[in-house]
Amino acid sequence: MLLEKPPVRFPSLVRIEVLQPVEGASASSEALSGLKSRLGDTCSEVGGWLLLDLSSAEGCVKVFEGEAGCFLVAALGLKSGLPSLSSGVQEDLERLVEELRSAVGSPPLSVFTIRVGLSESLEGALLHLEEYLRQAGRSARSMGVVRGCLLATLGEAATGLSCPIERDLAVVPFGCSLEDALDVLWGLCLDVALLASYGGRLNELRVSREPALRQIDASEKSTQMRINEIFASLRLPSEEVEEGLEGVLREVTTLFSSLSILVSAMRRDHVRAQVLLRRIESLFRGWGEEPLKGYPTNSTLELDAYRSLVAPFGDFISRVEALRVQLNTVLDAVRTYLGIQEQKLSMEEQTSSKSLLERLVRLQEVLHKLEVLIVAFYITEMGRLVFEALAHEMVNVLTALFIPVALILAILVSRMLHREH
């Protein structure tokens, strides 16, 4: 990203804002045209910058679009004298930025304010910063030396999530000429613009996912309770389990699908957040910041803040994956239960078939005996007819004596018939 130096003598105050893109609008052209028509003869355009003559300072603004986003940059410099951290042009800057915001019509993702001083040495830069902090009743959160500049982050650490993210920085180049100091300052402003873009987008990503991240505790608890209820229901009598088994399978499948969709979306955003975090880490590595006076460095403090934005994504994914594993366990338990019930049913069918076979065998034995008795009855009757013809007076005695013979003959006949089959 290339950002030309502003056409002011030496800026005392720089505001860098990363804007949310407005669909169908060209922020860089429409915003400056709208502001130029509103201000009239009090402004002129120089090298893509809109140069303004304000009451206490000269100012310039620019809105441009780069690979890292859409930027609003405003720089104010004193008309005479050297830049100072307490230059008194804050009100002019706020009015100017407010007019430009309304012309752009897009809310910012991040707002970085850079207060600029100038000193001959590092000790002088520290004294200059301490004097400003004492007069303004403020404090420095972090401090370090970056590319020959004293860089400090002012104010208390922000609590909770907010959009846009805001940073108030103090930059005091030291030990160099005015021209070299301007080059160093503007190179640092370019890095701050990239940081504002990466940090703003990372913060917006986290804010957009905050409702889901905030609900993970309640969702995890309710899902865990339902899983325990399902496991308890599988220990009930089989008749009661089978009645609600279809509903359990439907519920578990729905839960599993919902969690899969949610974790996929969160994993996608986690990857995007990690890409932004790696860019921020690379930017800070390029600074090679040196610590000062026992303060944490700006890069250390900022990295901790941005890593804290990314960490909940990984935590959310791990916890949801754990729930998915538990739901898989529920599905395995249901499958195991169904397998056991199927085995029981198969064993019952086998037992039933064996019992039926035994009854059929017994019935066949009864029929076989009945068959022998019927054949013996017919043989006995035939013998009775013969006895009546031969010895009518002794027919009953002879028939009674013939019955054992008839039984033997019936058994022989039955065996002969079964042997043929």
ABEGO torsion letter per residue (X at the ends): XBBBBBBBABBABBBBBBBBBBBGBBAAAAAAAAAAAAAEAABBBBGGBBBBBBAABBBBBBBBBBAAEBBBBBBBBBABEBBBABAGAAAAAAAAAAAAAAAAGBBBABBBBBBBBBBABAAAAAAAAAAAAAAAGBBBABBBBBGGBBBBBBEBBBBEBBOBBBBBBBBBBBGBBAAAAAAAAAAAAAAAAAAAAAAAAAAAAAAAAAAAAAAAAAAAAAAAAAAAAAAAAAABBAAAAAAAAAAAAAAAAAAAAAAAAAAAAAAAAAAAAAAAAAAAAAAAAAAGBBBBGGBBBAAAAAAAAAAAAAAAAAAAAAAAAAAAAAAAAAAAAAAAAAAAAAAAAAAAAAAAAAAAAAAAAAAAAAAAAAAAAAAAAAAAAAAAAAAAAABAAAAAAAAAAAAAAAAAAAAAAAAAAAAAX
